[in-house]
Amino acid sequence: MSDYTPPKIWTWDSENGGAFANINRPTAGAREDKELSVGKHPMQLYSLATPNGVKVTVMLEELLALGHSGAEYDAWLINIRESAQFTSGFVGANPNSKIPALMDHSTDEPTRVFESGAILLYLAEKFDAFLPMDHKSRTEALSWLFWQMGSGPYLGGGFGHFYAYAPEKFEYAINRFAMETKRQLDVLDQHLAQNAYFAGAEYSIADMAIWPWYGALVKGVLYESAEFLQVHEYKHIVAWADKISERPAVKRGRKVNRAWGEPESQLLERHDASDFDTKTMDKLIPST
C-alpha cells in the first residue's frame, strides 16, 4: 500500500518526471525563438519516428507509391529530447508542442495540421486515397481511426510510461494499464479474426494509425514488453502486423526521422525519394 496522500493544492516537482523530466512542464508555449526550416516540396513534415510520427510518414510514402506527386514532402527531424518541439516555429505549427506537425504549402496560405489522426484524415481527403468511398466502410475506418486516437494514450502514456519510463515502478499503475492494454489487444484481435483490415477488406488510414502502436507492440519492439503482456496470444493481430510490415511504403516510412537503432534503419531527414537509396553519413546526421 502507498502512504502517499495528495496535497490540497498540487505543485510541480521538476525532478519527478521520469525519463522526460527535462522537457515536461505544466505550461504551454514557445521556450526558444527559432523558425522552422522549409524545403522545396508541397508538404513539410516536422516529426520524429515515434509511433505517432510513423503514421504520417507511412501515409505520405503510400500516397507517393500511388502516384500522388502532390504528396512529395520534406521531413525535418524534431528531437523531442532536445526540446525542439518548443521552438516558436514548431509551436506555430502545433500549439500543443507534440510531434508530428504538417504544413501544407500547396494552399493559398500554408495550412497547418496537427495531431496525427487529423493529418491522416487531411491527407486522405486531399488526395482521395486510403479512405473507403462506400458509407459503411468509410464510417468503419473513421471509427477505428478515432478509436486509436482515444486508446493510444492508455498504451503509451499509461502502460508505456509506468512500465518503461517512470522513475519508480508502481504495481497498481502497471497492473491497471497492463490490463487495459490487453483488453485493447483483445478488441483488435477479435475484429481482425473477421476482417482483413480495420475498415473491412480495404487497407486504410485506420491501419496506418493502429499499426505503429499495436503492430509494434505484438512484434516485440515497443517497450520490450512482449513477454510481460504475452502478445503471442493475439494471433490475428500478429498476422495483420506482419502483412502491413511487408508493404514497401511502410518499410520506407518507418525509417524517416528515426534517430535510433541500426544505421540501416535510420533516415534522420528525408528531402527526396533518392535519400532512401543514397544513405550516407550526411543523411544520418541532421544539418545544424
C-alpha atoms as an extended CHARMM CRD file, in Angstrom:
* protein
*
       288  EXT
         1         1  MET       CA              0.0000000000        0.0000000000        0.0000000000  PROA      1               0.0000000000
         2         2  SER       CA              1.2020000000        3.5230000000       -0.7870000000  PROA      2               0.0000000000
         3         3  ASP       CA              1.4490000000        6.0510000000        2.0170000000  PROA      3               0.0000000000
         4         4  TYR       CA              1.0490000000        8.9440000000       -0.4090000000  PROA      4               0.0000000000
         5         5  THR       CA             -1.7840000000       11.3830000000        0.2710000000  PROA      5               0.0000000000
         6         6  PRO       CA             -2.4550000000       14.0200000000       -2.4090000000  PROA      6               0.0000000000
         7         7  PRO       CA             -1.8790000000       17.5480000000       -1.1090000000  PROA      7               0.0000000000
         8         8  LYS       CA             -4.7150000000       20.0500000000       -1.0780000000  PROA      8               0.0000000000
         9         9  ILE       CA             -3.0100000000       22.0030000000       -3.8900000000  PROA      9               0.0000000000
        10        10  TRP       CA             -0.7840000000       20.3170000000       -6.4800000000  PROA      10              0.0000000000
        11        11  THR       CA              2.6480000000       21.8120000000       -7.1610000000  PROA      11              0.0000000000
        12        12  TRP       CA              5.0890000000       20.8680000000       -9.9040000000  PROA      12              0.0000000000
        13        13  ASP       CA              8.1860000000       18.8840000000       -8.9490000000  PROA      13              0.0000000000
        14        14  SER       CA             10.6020000000       19.2440000000      -11.8550000000  PROA      14              0.0000000000
        15        15  GLU       CA             12.7090000000       16.3250000000      -10.6120000000  PROA      15              0.0000000000
        16        16  ASN       CA              9.8660000000       13.8070000000      -10.6110000000  PROA      16              0.0000000000
        17        17  GLY       CA              9.1750000000       13.3110000000      -14.2940000000  PROA      17              0.0000000000
        18        18  GLY       CA             10.9920000000       10.1150000000      -15.1870000000  PROA      18              0.0000000000
        19        19  ALA       CA             12.8280000000        9.7800000000      -18.4920000000  PROA      19              0.0000000000
        20        20  PHE       CA             11.3650000000       13.0310000000      -19.8380000000  PROA      20              0.0000000000
        21        21  ALA       CA             11.6950000000       15.1730000000      -16.7250000000  PROA      21              0.0000000000
        22        22  ASN       CA             13.9050000000       17.6680000000      -18.5580000000  PROA      22              0.0000000000
        23        23  ILE       CA             11.1870000000       18.6170000000      -21.0610000000  PROA      23              0.0000000000
        24        24  ASN       CA              7.8610000000       18.1080000000      -19.2740000000  PROA      24              0.0000000000
        25        25  ARG       CA              6.3320000000       21.1980000000      -17.6760000000  PROA      25              0.0000000000
        26        26  PRO       CA              2.7690000000       22.1830000000      -16.7080000000  PROA      26              0.0000000000
        27        27  THR       CA              2.8770000000       25.1420000000      -19.1010000000  PROA      27              0.0000000000
        28        28  ALA       CA              2.4920000000       25.5650000000      -22.8610000000  PROA      28              0.0000000000
        29        29  GLY       CA              4.1170000000       27.8380000000      -25.4190000000  PROA      29              0.0000000000
        30        30  ALA       CA              7.4900000000       28.5020000000      -27.0080000000  PROA      30              0.0000000000
        31        31  ARG       CA             10.7020000000       28.3810000000      -24.9980000000  PROA      31              0.0000000000
        32        32  GLU       CA             13.0330000000       29.4240000000      -27.8210000000  PROA      32              0.0000000000
        33        33  ASP       CA             12.6750000000       31.8110000000      -30.7460000000  PROA      33              0.0000000000
        34        34  LYS       CA             13.5240000000       29.7600000000      -33.8320000000  PROA      34              0.0000000000
        35        35  GLU       CA             11.7670000000       29.3920000000      -37.1650000000  PROA      35              0.0000000000
        36        36  LEU       CA             11.1040000000       26.0800000000      -38.8770000000  PROA      36              0.0000000000
        37        37  SER       CA             13.1190000000       25.0260000000      -41.9070000000  PROA      37              0.0000000000
        38        38  VAL       CA             11.1990000000       24.8720000000      -45.1780000000  PROA      38              0.0000000000
        39        39  GLY       CA             12.1930000000       22.6660000000      -48.1020000000  PROA      39              0.0000000000
        40        40  LYS       CA             11.1410000000       22.5280000000      -51.7330000000  PROA      40              0.0000000000
        41        41  HSD       CA              8.1340000000       20.2070000000      -51.5750000000  PROA      41              0.0000000000
        42        42  PRO       CA              4.4310000000       20.9610000000      -51.0110000000  PROA      42              0.0000000000
        43        43  MET       CA              4.3310000000       19.0460000000      -47.7340000000  PROA      43              0.0000000000
        44        44  GLN       CA              6.6330000000       19.9990000000      -44.8810000000  PROA      44              0.0000000000
        45        45  LEU       CA              6.6400000000       17.4930000000      -42.0400000000  PROA      45              0.0000000000
        46        46  TYR       CA              8.2050000000       18.1500000000      -38.6460000000  PROA      46              0.0000000000
        47        47  SER       CA              8.4130000000       14.8960000000      -36.7600000000  PROA      47              0.0000000000
        48        48  LEU       CA             10.2130000000       12.0140000000      -35.1050000000  PROA      48              0.0000000000
        49        49  ALA       CA              9.7780000000        8.2920000000      -35.7760000000  PROA      49              0.0000000000
        50        50  THR       CA              7.7520000000        7.5590000000      -32.6810000000  PROA      50              0.0000000000
        51        51  PRO       CA              4.5150000000        5.6520000000      -33.4140000000  PROA      51              0.0000000000
        52        52  ASN       CA              2.5990000000        8.8900000000      -33.9890000000  PROA      52              0.0000000000
        53        53  GLY       CA              5.2620000000       10.1580000000      -36.3670000000  PROA      53              0.0000000000
        54        54  VAL       CA              5.4390000000        6.8890000000      -38.2960000000  PROA      54              0.0000000000
        55        55  LYS       CA              1.7140000000        7.0850000000      -39.0510000000  PROA      55              0.0000000000
        56        56  VAL       CA              2.2750000000       10.1580000000      -41.1980000000  PROA      56              0.0000000000
        57        57  THR       CA              5.4700000000        9.1610000000      -42.9940000000  PROA      57              0.0000000000
        58        58  VAL       CA              3.8560000000        5.8410000000      -43.9100000000  PROA      58              0.0000000000
        59        59  MET       CA              0.8220000000        7.7010000000      -45.2590000000  PROA      59              0.0000000000
        60        60  LEU       CA              2.9720000000       10.0560000000      -47.3390000000  PROA      60              0.0000000000
        61        61  GLU       CA              5.0200000000        7.1860000000      -48.7500000000  PROA      61              0.0000000000
        62        62  GLU       CA              1.8370000000        5.2540000000      -49.5660000000  PROA      62              0.0000000000
        63        63  LEU       CA              0.4330000000        8.2910000000      -51.3890000000  PROA      63              0.0000000000
        64        64  LEU       CA              3.6390000000        8.6690000000      -53.3990000000  PROA      64              0.0000000000
        65        65  ALA       CA              3.5250000000        4.9580000000      -54.2430000000  PROA      65              0.0000000000
        66        66  LEU       CA              0.0570000000        5.5710000000      -55.7300000000  PROA      66              0.0000000000
        67        67  GLY       CA              1.4810000000        8.3430000000      -57.9150000000  PROA      67              0.0000000000
        68        68  HSD       CA              0.2720000000       11.4010000000      -55.9980000000  PROA      68              0.0000000000
        69        69  SER       CA              3.1330000000       13.7920000000      -56.7330000000  PROA      69              0.0000000000
        70        70  GLY       CA              1.4830000000       16.4720000000      -54.6120000000  PROA      70              0.0000000000
        71        71  ALA       CA              2.3400000000       14.3930000000      -51.5740000000  PROA      71              0.0000000000
        72        72  GLU       CA              6.0790000000       14.9410000000      -52.0630000000  PROA      72              0.0000000000
        73        73  TYR       CA              7.4960000000       16.0450000000      -48.7630000000  PROA      73              0.0000000000
        74        74  ASP       CA             10.4390000000       17.1930000000      -46.7220000000  PROA      74              0.0000000000
        75        75  ALA       CA             10.6700000000       15.5130000000      -43.3140000000  PROA      75              0.0000000000
        76        76  TRP       CA             12.5580000000       17.5390000000      -40.7220000000  PROA      76              0.0000000000
        77        77  LEU       CA             13.7650000000       15.8980000000      -37.5370000000  PROA      77              0.0000000000
        78        78  ILE       CA             12.2690000000       17.2700000000      -34.3200000000  PROA      78              0.0000000000
        79        79  ASN       CA             14.3770000000       15.8960000000      -31.4820000000  PROA      79              0.0000000000
        80        80  ILE       CA             11.9690000000       15.9880000000      -28.5530000000  PROA      80              0.0000000000
        81        81  ARG       CA             14.6760000000       15.1070000000      -26.0250000000  PROA      81              0.0000000000
        82        82  GLU       CA             16.4060000000       18.3430000000      -27.0140000000  PROA      82              0.0000000000
        83        83  SER       CA             13.1610000000       20.3480000000      -26.6960000000  PROA      83              0.0000000000
        84        84  ALA       CA             12.9650000000       21.1050000000      -30.4220000000  PROA      84              0.0000000000
        85        85  GLN       CA              9.1650000000       20.9460000000      -30.1260000000  PROA      85              0.0000000000
        86        86  PHE       CA              9.1970000000       24.1120000000      -28.0250000000  PROA      86              0.0000000000
        87        87  THR       CA             10.6410000000       26.4980000000      -30.6080000000  PROA      87              0.0000000000
        88        88  SER       CA              8.4400000000       29.3620000000      -31.7640000000  PROA      88              0.0000000000
        89        89  GLY       CA              8.2670000000       27.8730000000      -35.2480000000  PROA      89              0.0000000000
        90        90  PHE       CA              7.0850000000       24.4790000000      -34.0910000000  PROA      90              0.0000000000
        91        91  VAL       CA              4.5940000000       25.9330000000      -31.6230000000  PROA      91              0.0000000000
        92        92  GLY       CA              3.2220000000       27.9390000000      -34.5320000000  PROA      92              0.0000000000
        93        93  ALA       CA              2.6640000000       24.6660000000      -36.4010000000  PROA      93              0.0000000000
        94        94  ASN       CA              1.3400000000       22.8300000000      -33.3580000000  PROA      94              0.0000000000
        95        95  PRO       CA              0.3420000000       24.8130000000      -30.2610000000  PROA      95              0.0000000000
        96        96  ASN       CA              0.3020000000       21.5320000000      -28.3310000000  PROA      96              0.0000000000
        97        97  SER       CA              4.0760000000       21.0480000000      -28.8950000000  PROA      97              0.0000000000
        98        98  LYS       CA              3.7830000000       17.3850000000      -29.8600000000  PROA      98              0.0000000000
        99        99  ILE       CA              5.0580000000       15.6720000000      -32.9860000000  PROA      99              0.0000000000
       100       100  PRO       CA              4.0530000000       15.3470000000      -35.7540000000  PROA      100             0.0000000000
       101       101  ALA       CA              3.0830000000       18.6580000000      -37.3370000000  PROA      101             0.0000000000
       102       102  LEU       CA              2.4330000000       19.1940000000      -41.0460000000  PROA      102             0.0000000000
       103       103  MET       CA              2.4920000000       22.4040000000      -43.0650000000  PROA      103             0.0000000000
       104       104  ASP       CA              0.8040000000       22.1820000000      -46.4560000000  PROA      104             0.0000000000
       105       105  HSD       CA              2.3490000000       24.8040000000      -48.7400000000  PROA      105             0.0000000000
       106       106  SER       CA              0.1630000000       23.9040000000      -51.7170000000  PROA      106             0.0000000000
       107       107  THR       CA             -2.6880000000       26.0590000000      -50.3660000000  PROA      107             0.0000000000
       108       108  ASP       CA             -3.0100000000       29.8350000000      -50.8830000000  PROA      108             0.0000000000
       109       109  GLU       CA             -1.6660000000       30.3200000000      -47.3920000000  PROA      109             0.0000000000
       110       110  PRO       CA              0.2320000000       27.4440000000      -45.7590000000  PROA      110             0.0000000000
       111       111  THR       CA             -2.1770000000       25.2220000000      -43.8630000000  PROA      111             0.0000000000
       112       112  ARG       CA             -1.0850000000       23.7940000000      -40.5440000000  PROA      112             0.0000000000
       113       113  VAL       CA             -2.3340000000       20.3870000000      -39.4610000000  PROA      113             0.0000000000
       114       114  PHE       CA             -1.5270000000       18.8660000000      -36.0870000000  PROA      114             0.0000000000
       115       115  GLU       CA             -2.4980000000       15.6450000000      -34.2800000000  PROA      115             0.0000000000
       116       116  SER       CA             -1.5090000000       12.5240000000      -36.1970000000  PROA      116             0.0000000000
       117       117  GLY       CA             -5.0840000000       11.3440000000      -36.7630000000  PROA      117             0.0000000000
       118       118  ALA       CA             -6.0750000000       14.7340000000      -38.1500000000  PROA      118             0.0000000000
       119       119  ILE       CA             -3.0910000000       14.6680000000      -40.5030000000  PROA      119             0.0000000000
       120       120  LEU       CA             -4.0550000000       11.2190000000      -41.8130000000  PROA      120             0.0000000000
       121       121  LEU       CA             -7.6250000000       12.3400000000      -42.4070000000  PROA      121             0.0000000000
       122       122  TYR       CA             -6.4990000000       15.6030000000      -44.0340000000  PROA      122             0.0000000000
       123       123  LEU       CA             -4.2240000000       13.7830000000      -46.4690000000  PROA      123             0.0000000000
       124       124  ALA       CA             -6.8150000000       11.0860000000      -47.2090000000  PROA      124             0.0000000000
       125       125  GLU       CA             -9.3960000000       13.7120000000      -48.1150000000  PROA      125             0.0000000000
       126       126  LYS       CA             -6.9470000000       15.9140000000      -50.0220000000  PROA      126             0.0000000000
       127       127  PHE       CA             -5.7870000000       13.0720000000      -52.2590000000  PROA      127             0.0000000000
       128       128  ASP       CA             -8.9480000000       10.9470000000      -52.1360000000  PROA      128             0.0000000000
       129       129  ALA       CA             -6.9950000000        7.8880000000      -51.0480000000  PROA      129             0.0000000000
       130       130  PHE       CA             -6.9140000000        5.3090000000      -48.2530000000  PROA      130             0.0000000000
       131       131  LEU       CA            -10.3830000000        6.2180000000      -47.0250000000  PROA      131             0.0000000000
       132       132  PRO       CA            -13.0980000000        3.9510000000      -48.4590000000  PROA      132             0.0000000000
       133       133  MET       CA            -15.7590000000        5.5190000000      -50.6520000000  PROA      133             0.0000000000
       134       134  ASP       CA            -18.7530000000        3.4770000000      -49.5520000000  PROA      134             0.0000000000
       135       135  HSD       CA            -20.5780000000        4.7560000000      -46.4940000000  PROA      135             0.0000000000
       136       136  LYS       CA            -20.2430000000        1.6620000000      -44.3240000000  PROA      136             0.0000000000
       137       137  SER       CA            -16.5200000000        1.0900000000      -44.8700000000  PROA      137             0.0000000000
       138       138  ARG       CA            -15.6990000000        4.8000000000      -44.5920000000  PROA      138             0.0000000000
       139       139  THR       CA            -17.5310000000        5.0120000000      -41.2770000000  PROA      139             0.0000000000
       140       140  GLU       CA            -15.7660000000        1.8920000000      -40.0360000000  PROA      140             0.0000000000
       141       141  ALA       CA            -12.3650000000        3.3300000000      -40.9720000000  PROA      141             0.0000000000
       142       142  LEU       CA            -13.0880000000        6.5870000000      -39.1550000000  PROA      142             0.0000000000
       143       143  SER       CA            -14.3880000000        4.7490000000      -36.1020000000  PROA      143             0.0000000000
       144       144  TRP       CA            -11.1520000000        2.7700000000      -35.8270000000  PROA      144             0.0000000000
       145       145  LEU       CA             -9.0490000000        5.8720000000      -36.5010000000  PROA      145             0.0000000000
       146       146  PHE       CA            -10.7000000000        7.6850000000      -33.6050000000  PROA      146             0.0000000000
       147       147  TRP       CA            -10.5290000000        4.5110000000      -31.5120000000  PROA      147             0.0000000000
       148       148  GLN       CA             -6.7610000000        4.5600000000      -31.8650000000  PROA      148             0.0000000000
       149       149  MET       CA             -6.5000000000        8.2410000000      -31.0350000000  PROA      149             0.0000000000
       150       150  GLY       CA             -8.5320000000        7.6800000000      -27.8870000000  PROA      150             0.0000000000
       151       151  SER       CA             -6.9660000000        4.3630000000      -26.8810000000  PROA      151             0.0000000000
       152       152  GLY       CA             -3.3250000000        5.0790000000      -27.6910000000  PROA      152             0.0000000000
       153       153  PRO       CA             -2.7170000000        7.2470000000      -24.5960000000  PROA      153             0.0000000000
       154       154  TYR       CA             -3.6050000000        4.2750000000      -22.3710000000  PROA      154             0.0000000000
       155       155  LEU       CA             -0.9280000000        2.2580000000      -24.1160000000  PROA      155             0.0000000000
       156       156  GLY       CA              1.7180000000        4.9910000000      -24.4110000000  PROA      156             0.0000000000
       157       157  GLY       CA              1.1810000000        7.4220000000      -21.5870000000  PROA      157             0.0000000000
       158       158  GLY       CA             -0.3140000000        4.7780000000      -19.3300000000  PROA      158             0.0000000000
       159       159  PHE       CA              1.2830000000        1.3560000000      -19.7160000000  PROA      159             0.0000000000
       160       160  GLY       CA              4.4020000000        2.5370000000      -21.5470000000  PROA      160             0.0000000000
       161       161  HSD       CA              5.1360000000        5.2920000000      -19.0750000000  PROA      161             0.0000000000
       162       162  PHE       CA              4.7230000000        3.2760000000      -15.9000000000  PROA      162             0.0000000000
       163       163  TYR       CA              6.2760000000        0.0770000000      -17.2880000000  PROA      163             0.0000000000
       164       164  ALA       CA              9.2580000000        1.5980000000      -19.1310000000  PROA      164             0.0000000000
       165       165  TYR       CA              9.8720000000        5.2390000000      -18.2220000000  PROA      165             0.0000000000
       166       166  ALA       CA              8.6280000000        6.1020000000      -14.7310000000  PROA      166             0.0000000000
       167       167  PRO       CA             11.3610000000        6.7680000000      -12.1470000000  PROA      167             0.0000000000
       168       168  GLU       CA              9.7790000000        4.1690000000       -9.8710000000  PROA      168             0.0000000000
       169       169  LYS       CA              7.7820000000        1.0140000000      -10.5630000000  PROA      169             0.0000000000
       170       170  PHE       CA              4.2870000000        1.1320000000       -9.1150000000  PROA      170             0.0000000000
       171       171  GLU       CA              2.4540000000       -2.1950000000       -9.0180000000  PROA      171             0.0000000000
       172       172  TYR       CA             -1.0340000000       -0.7240000000       -9.1330000000  PROA      172             0.0000000000
       173       173  ALA       CA             -0.3150000000        1.5690000000      -12.1050000000  PROA      173             0.0000000000
       174       174  ILE       CA              1.4410000000       -1.1410000000      -14.1290000000  PROA      174             0.0000000000
       175       175  ASN       CA             -1.2760000000       -3.7080000000      -13.4150000000  PROA      175             0.0000000000
       176       176  ARG       CA             -4.0520000000       -1.2530000000      -14.2180000000  PROA      176             0.0000000000
       177       177  PHE       CA             -2.6280000000       -0.2370000000      -17.5850000000  PROA      177             0.0000000000
       178       178  ALA       CA             -1.4160000000       -3.7390000000      -18.4830000000  PROA      178             0.0000000000
       179       179  MET       CA             -4.9860000000       -4.9560000000      -18.0130000000  PROA      179             0.0000000000
       180       180  GLU       CA             -6.3330000000       -2.1760000000      -20.2350000000  PROA      180             0.0000000000
       181       181  THR       CA             -3.6680000000       -2.7940000000      -22.8990000000  PROA      181             0.0000000000
       182       182  LYS       CA             -4.5280000000       -6.4840000000      -23.0430000000  PROA      182             0.0000000000
       183       183  ARG       CA             -8.2280000000       -5.6230000000      -23.2660000000  PROA      183             0.0000000000
       184       184  GLN       CA             -7.4540000000       -3.3570000000      -26.2190000000  PROA      184             0.0000000000
       185       185  LEU       CA             -5.4200000000       -6.0860000000      -27.8760000000  PROA      185             0.0000000000
       186       186  ASP       CA             -8.3610000000       -8.4370000000      -27.4670000000  PROA      186             0.0000000000
       187       187  VAL       CA            -10.6750000000       -5.8780000000      -29.0910000000  PROA      187             0.0000000000
       188       188  LEU       CA             -8.3530000000       -5.6520000000      -32.0860000000  PROA      188             0.0000000000
       189       189  ASP       CA             -7.7400000000       -9.3830000000      -32.3020000000  PROA      189             0.0000000000
       190       190  GLN       CA            -11.4430000000      -10.2220000000      -32.3190000000  PROA      190             0.0000000000
       191       191  HSD       CA            -12.0630000000       -7.7000000000      -35.0920000000  PROA      191             0.0000000000
       192       192  LEU       CA             -9.1920000000       -8.9790000000      -37.2130000000  PROA      192             0.0000000000
       193       193  ALA       CA            -10.4340000000      -12.5330000000      -36.8180000000  PROA      193             0.0000000000
       194       194  GLN       CA            -13.2900000000      -11.4860000000      -39.1000000000  PROA      194             0.0000000000
       195       195  ASN       CA            -11.6600000000       -8.7970000000      -41.2670000000  PROA      195             0.0000000000
       196       196  ALA       CA             -8.5260000000       -8.4240000000      -43.3790000000  PROA      196             0.0000000000
       197       197  TYR       CA             -8.1270000000       -4.7760000000      -42.3590000000  PROA      197             0.0000000000
       198       198  PHE       CA             -9.8010000000       -2.4460000000      -39.9160000000  PROA      198             0.0000000000
       199       199  ALA       CA            -12.1890000000       -0.9300000000      -42.4630000000  PROA      199             0.0000000000
       200       200  GLY       CA            -13.0080000000       -4.4240000000      -43.7190000000  PROA      200             0.0000000000
       201       201  ALA       CA            -11.4740000000       -5.6300000000      -46.9810000000  PROA      201             0.0000000000
       202       202  GLU       CA             -9.6520000000       -2.3680000000      -47.7410000000  PROA      202             0.0000000000
       203       203  TYR       CA             -6.3520000000       -1.0590000000      -46.3430000000  PROA      203             0.0000000000
       204       204  SER       CA             -6.9230000000        2.4260000000      -44.9540000000  PROA      204             0.0000000000
       205       205  ILE       CA             -5.7300000000        5.2070000000      -42.6810000000  PROA      205             0.0000000000
       206       206  ALA       CA             -7.1570000000        3.1790000000      -39.7900000000  PROA      206             0.0000000000
       207       207  ASP       CA             -4.4750000000        0.5360000000      -40.3500000000  PROA      207             0.0000000000
       208       208  MET       CA             -1.8110000000        3.2200000000      -40.6810000000  PROA      208             0.0000000000
       209       209  ALA       CA             -2.8630000000        4.6840000000      -37.3390000000  PROA      209             0.0000000000
       210       210  ILE       CA             -3.0450000000        1.4020000000      -35.4220000000  PROA      210             0.0000000000
       211       211  TRP       CA             -0.0230000000       -0.4210000000      -36.8650000000  PROA      211             0.0000000000
       212       212  PRO       CA              2.8040000000        1.7470000000      -35.4390000000  PROA      212             0.0000000000
       213       213  TRP       CA              1.3910000000        1.2960000000      -31.9250000000  PROA      213             0.0000000000
       214       214  TYR       CA             -0.2490000000       -2.1050000000      -31.6460000000  PROA      214             0.0000000000
       215       215  GLY       CA              1.6060000000       -3.7630000000      -34.5070000000  PROA      215             0.0000000000
       216       216  ALA       CA              4.9060000000       -2.7620000000      -32.9060000000  PROA      216             0.0000000000
       217       217  LEU       CA              3.6460000000       -3.9890000000      -29.5560000000  PROA      217             0.0000000000
       218       218  VAL       CA              2.8160000000       -7.5020000000      -30.7590000000  PROA      218             0.0000000000
       219       219  LYS       CA              6.0750000000       -7.6800000000      -32.7290000000  PROA      219             0.0000000000
       220       220  GLY       CA              8.0410000000       -7.0530000000      -29.5380000000  PROA      220             0.0000000000
       221       221  VAL       CA              9.5730000000       -3.6990000000      -30.4320000000  PROA      221             0.0000000000
       222       222  LEU       CA              7.5370000000       -1.4400000000      -28.1360000000  PROA      222             0.0000000000
       223       223  TYR       CA              8.6250000000       -1.1020000000      -24.5010000000  PROA      223             0.0000000000
       224       224  GLU       CA             10.2640000000       -4.5720000000      -24.6040000000  PROA      224             0.0000000000
       225       225  SER       CA              7.0600000000       -5.8390000000      -23.0690000000  PROA      225             0.0000000000
       226       226  ALA       CA              6.0870000000       -8.7050000000      -25.3890000000  PROA      226             0.0000000000
       227       227  GLU       CA              6.7180000000      -11.4500000000      -22.8430000000  PROA      227             0.0000000000
       228       228  PHE       CA              5.1710000000       -9.4890000000      -19.9860000000  PROA      228             0.0000000000
       229       229  LEU       CA              1.9490000000       -8.9770000000      -21.9630000000  PROA      229             0.0000000000
       230       230  GLN       CA              2.0720000000      -12.4070000000      -23.6690000000  PROA      230             0.0000000000
       231       231  VAL       CA              1.3690000000      -10.7550000000      -27.0040000000  PROA      231             0.0000000000
       232       232  HSD       CA              1.7840000000      -14.0430000000      -28.8940000000  PROA      232             0.0000000000
       233       233  GLU       CA             -1.7690000000      -14.8500000000      -27.7900000000  PROA      233             0.0000000000
       234       234  TYR       CA             -3.1210000000      -12.3150000000      -30.2870000000  PROA      234             0.0000000000
       235       235  LYS       CA             -2.5040000000      -14.3090000000      -33.4410000000  PROA      235             0.0000000000
       236       236  HSD       CA             -4.7450000000      -12.2710000000      -35.7270000000  PROA      236             0.0000000000
       237       237  ILE       CA             -3.0040000000       -9.0100000000      -34.8240000000  PROA      237             0.0000000000
       238       238  VAL       CA              0.3970000000      -10.6210000000      -35.3480000000  PROA      238             0.0000000000
       239       239  ALA       CA             -0.6050000000      -11.8380000000      -38.8170000000  PROA      239             0.0000000000
       240       240  TRP       CA             -2.0280000000       -8.4190000000      -39.7090000000  PROA      240             0.0000000000
       241       241  ALA       CA              1.0950000000       -6.6550000000      -38.3840000000  PROA      241             0.0000000000
       242       242  ASP       CA              3.3180000000       -8.9260000000      -40.4940000000  PROA      242             0.0000000000
       243       243  LYS       CA              1.2450000000       -8.1800000000      -43.5940000000  PROA      243             0.0000000000
       244       244  ILE       CA              1.4710000000       -4.4060000000      -43.0890000000  PROA      244             0.0000000000
       245       245  SER       CA              5.2070000000       -4.6040000000      -42.3810000000  PROA      245             0.0000000000
       246       246  GLU       CA              5.8710000000       -6.0690000000      -45.8200000000  PROA      246             0.0000000000
       247       247  ARG       CA              4.4250000000       -3.1050000000      -47.7080000000  PROA      247             0.0000000000
       248       248  PRO       CA              7.3000000000       -1.2250000000      -49.4310000000  PROA      248             0.0000000000
       249       249  ALA       CA              5.8900000000        2.1840000000      -48.4570000000  PROA      249             0.0000000000
       250       250  VAL       CA              5.6760000000        1.0890000000      -44.8330000000  PROA      250             0.0000000000
       251       251  LYS       CA              9.2890000000       -0.0640000000      -44.8940000000  PROA      251             0.0000000000
       252       252  ARG       CA             10.3100000000        3.3600000000      -46.1650000000  PROA      252             0.0000000000
       253       253  GLY       CA              8.0380000000        5.3450000000      -43.9110000000  PROA      253             0.0000000000
       254       254  ARG       CA              9.1880000000        3.7130000000      -40.7020000000  PROA      254             0.0000000000
       255       255  LYS       CA             12.7900000000        4.8290000000      -41.3960000000  PROA      255             0.0000000000
       256       256  VAL       CA             12.0370000000        8.5240000000      -41.7960000000  PROA      256             0.0000000000
       257       257  ASN       CA             13.0320000000       10.7440000000      -38.8470000000  PROA      257             0.0000000000
       258       258  ARG       CA             14.2920000000        7.6840000000      -37.0000000000  PROA      258             0.0000000000
       259       259  ALA       CA             17.1930000000        8.6130000000      -34.7220000000  PROA      259             0.0000000000
       260       260  TRP       CA             17.9630000000        5.2990000000      -33.0330000000  PROA      260             0.0000000000
       261       261  GLY       CA             18.5930000000        1.6570000000      -33.8800000000  PROA      261             0.0000000000
       262       262  GLU       CA             20.8760000000        0.2440000000      -36.5400000000  PROA      262             0.0000000000
       263       263  PRO       CA             22.1820000000        2.7750000000      -39.0890000000  PROA      263             0.0000000000
       264       264  GLU       CA             20.3860000000        1.0000000000      -41.9240000000  PROA      264             0.0000000000
       265       265  SER       CA             17.0680000000        1.5960000000      -40.1250000000  PROA      265             0.0000000000
       266       266  GLN       CA             17.5500000000        5.3620000000      -39.9420000000  PROA      266             0.0000000000
       267       267  LEU       CA             16.9340000000        8.2760000000      -42.2530000000  PROA      267             0.0000000000
       268       268  LEU       CA             17.0080000000       11.3080000000      -39.9920000000  PROA      268             0.0000000000
       269       269  GLU       CA             15.7150000000       13.7140000000      -42.6030000000  PROA      269             0.0000000000
       270       270  ARG       CA             14.0130000000       12.9820000000      -45.8940000000  PROA      270             0.0000000000
       271       271  HSD       CA             14.0860000000       15.5800000000      -48.6840000000  PROA      271             0.0000000000
       272       272  ASP       CA             13.9690000000       13.4090000000      -51.7920000000  PROA      272             0.0000000000
       273       273  ALA       CA             12.9370000000        9.8760000000      -52.6650000000  PROA      273             0.0000000000
       274       274  SER       CA             16.5510000000        9.1360000000      -53.5640000000  PROA      274             0.0000000000
       275       275  ASP       CA             17.5220000000        9.6390000000      -49.9260000000  PROA      275             0.0000000000
       276       276  PHE       CA             16.4580000000        6.0540000000      -49.2470000000  PROA      276             0.0000000000
       277       277  ASP       CA             18.9680000000        4.7850000000      -51.8240000000  PROA      277             0.0000000000
       278       278  THR       CA             21.8940000000        7.1320000000      -51.1760000000  PROA      278             0.0000000000
       279       279  LYS       CA             22.1590000000        6.9120000000      -47.4300000000  PROA      279             0.0000000000
       280       280  THR       CA             25.4700000000        8.4010000000      -46.3570000000  PROA      280             0.0000000000
       281       281  MET       CA             26.5620000000        9.9130000000      -43.0820000000  PROA      281             0.0000000000
       282       282  ASP       CA             25.2910000000       13.3490000000      -44.1170000000  PROA      282             0.0000000000
       283       283  LYS       CA             21.8360000000       11.7620000000      -44.3820000000  PROA      283             0.0000000000
       284       284  LEU       CA             22.1440000000       10.3060000000      -40.9220000000  PROA      284             0.0000000000
       285       285  ILE       CA             23.3940000000       13.4830000000      -39.2430000000  PROA      285             0.0000000000
       286       286  PRO       CA             20.9840000000       16.4440000000      -39.4990000000  PROA      286             0.0000000000
       287       287  SER       CA             22.4120000000       19.7780000000      -40.5150000000  PROA      287             0.0000000000
       288       288  THR       CA             22.9360000000       22.3320000000      -37.7540000000  PROA      288             0.0000000000
